Amino acid sequence: MADILQKIASKLYEGEDEEVAELVQQALDSGLTPKEILQDGLIAGMDQVGKDFKAGDLFVPEVLIAARAMHAGMNVLRPLLAASDSPTVGKYVIGTVKGDLHDIGKNLVKMMLEGAGFETVDLGTDVAPEAFVRAVQEHKPRIVGMSALLTTTMVNMKSTIDALQEAGLRDSVKIMVGGAPVTAAFAQQIGADAYAPDAATAVDVARKLA
């Protein structure tokens, strides 16, 4: 049994999406639970991708290919996970702040979070503070992640935190920020709970916050 889970993890790492989907189905047919396959197959594979990405052994294109393979496996598992009411690690609302249209970093973080078992709600780019507030009211996430790639749009992270405060929602969520110009000092200054310099670190930080 452990053998097929290792195979899922290694094929995911290699980005073999069709093989991952087939192996997930085989694992189900052999009696493994969707949760076991998710945890010890797909998440284990993405964890290794995250570690090697952080160490500089893998690059963005390889991570994206691995994430695609993870999604292929998730497509087989998702209906079963929903039916078995298998708990996710937590719900995570993510978006690029108002005025900023960059989404590669955000998408990478989102994929890595999904690979770690988070349920993500992606608000896209150029997201106004009010849209973050609505998403928190509607989805009740544990964490809100904001991204900015321009120094001029970083101020909108603070505006979003202020809007959540005004709506009485600030204490119900943890707030994470990231993006090229963002620093840990800036995160502290605007009242965010955490900062992550890259997608792999974002997953580690999110796990601690969740």
N, C-alpha and C positions, 0 to 999 in steps of 0.2 A: 504493500500500500504506500509506504513511504517513498518507494521507488518512483511511482507515477507522479507524486507531488514534486519530487526533485526534478523530474523530467519537465513538468509544467513550468517550474521556476526557471530552469535553464533555457527552455525554448522561448519563454517570455523575454529573458535577458537577450537572447539572440534576435528577437523581433519577428519570430516565426508565427504570424497571427493565425493562419489556418491550422497549423499543427497544435497551437495552444487550444483553440476551440475544440478540435477533435479530442485532445487529451483530457480536457475538462469533461467532455461528454463520457469518455471512457471511465474516468474516475467516478462519475455519478453512477454509471452502469455497474461499476464494481462495488457499489454500496457506500462510498464515502459521502459524508454530508456536504451540502453546499458551503457551510461555514468552514469545515476543515479544508476544503479545496481553496476557498478564498484566502484563509489565513496562512496555510502552510504551502500553498502553491503560488497563487497570484501575488499576494502581499510579500511573501518571502522573495519572490523574483524581483519585484519592484524595489524592495529594500536594498537588494544587492546593486541594482541599477543606481539608486540614490547614493549609496556609499561610493561607488566607483566614479560617479559624476562629480561628487564632492572632492574626490581625490585627484580629479583631472584625468582619469583614465578613459572616461567616456565624455562625449560632447553632445550638444543639444540635438543634432539630427538622430543620433543613436537613442537618446532618451525618448524622442518622439516616436521612433519606430517601436521601441519596447512598450511605450504607452498604448500604441495602437494594438499591439498583441494582447496587452492586458484588457483592453476594451472588448476584443474578440472573445476572450474568456468570460468577461463579465456579462456579455450579451447572453451567453448560455446560462449563467448562474442567476442573473437578476430576477427573472420571474419566480424562481424557486426561493431565493432569499426573501423576496417580498412575501411570498406565501407562508414561509416558515417564521416570518416576523423576526428575522435575525437582526439583532441590534447593530447599527453602524457605530463607528467610533464616536461620531458626533456629526452635527450638521454645520457646514461652513459656508458662509456667504462671501463671495469674492467679487471684486470689480476694480477697474482702473478709474481713478477719480476724475471728476468733472474737468473738461478742457484737455484731457490727455487721451490720445487714440492708440497708444502702444499696448499691444496685447500678447506679445510672444512670451515675456516673462510670466505674466499672469496665467496664460494657458499652461505653461510648464508647471507652475505651482499647482494649478488645479488638477492636472493629470497625476502629479506625484501624490497629491492628497487623496485622490480617488484610489490610487494604487495602494495607499496605506489604510483604506477602508472608511474614509470620510465620505459623507453624502454632501456633494457640493451644489451650491446654487450660484451659477455664474451670471452676474448682472451685465457683463460685457465691458465696454469702454465708455469714457465720457459720462460717468455715472454721477448724477447730482446728489448732494447730501440727502435730499428728501427721498430719493429712490432707495438709498441705503436704509433710511428709517422705515420706509414701507416694507422693505424686504425683511427687516428684523421683526417687525410686527407680524408679518404673514408667516414667515418660516421658523421663527423662534430658534435661531442657530445658537450654538455655543460660542462660535468665533466669527468675527468679521475680519476679512483680509482686504487691505487696500494697497494698490500699487500706483506708483507714479514714476515716470521716466524723465520728466522735465522739472527743472528747479522751479519754474513758474507755476506748476500745478501742485507742488507739494503742499502749498497753503491750504488746498482744498481737503487735505487729510484732516487738518485741524477743524475746518468748517464742518466736516462730516461728524467728527467726534462731538463738537458743540451741538450739532443738530440732534444727535442721539441723546445727549445730556438733557436738552430742552424737552425732548419727547418722553423723558423719564425712563429711557431704555439703556442708558450707559452701563448701569450696574448689572444688567442681565446678560451682557456679552463680554468676551475678551476681544481686544482689538489688536491685530497684527498689521504692521506696515512693512513695505519693502519697495525695491526699485533702485536703479543705479545711483541717483543723487541722494537717496535717503540714508541716514546714519542712525546708529543706536542713540546718539545724543539727541538727534532731532525727534526720534520716537518718544524719548523721555520728556522732552520739552513740550510736545503737543498732548501728552497724557495718554499715549498708546500703552498697551500692556507689554508688547513685545515687538522685536525687529528681527528680520531674517535677511541676511545678505544674498542668499541664493535659494533655489527651489528645494534642494535636498535638506538644507538647514530648516527651511520653512516647515517641512514635515516633522522634524524632531521637535521644533518649538510648538507646533500645533498639538502634537501628542501630549506634551507636558501641560499645555493649557486646557486640553479637553478633559 
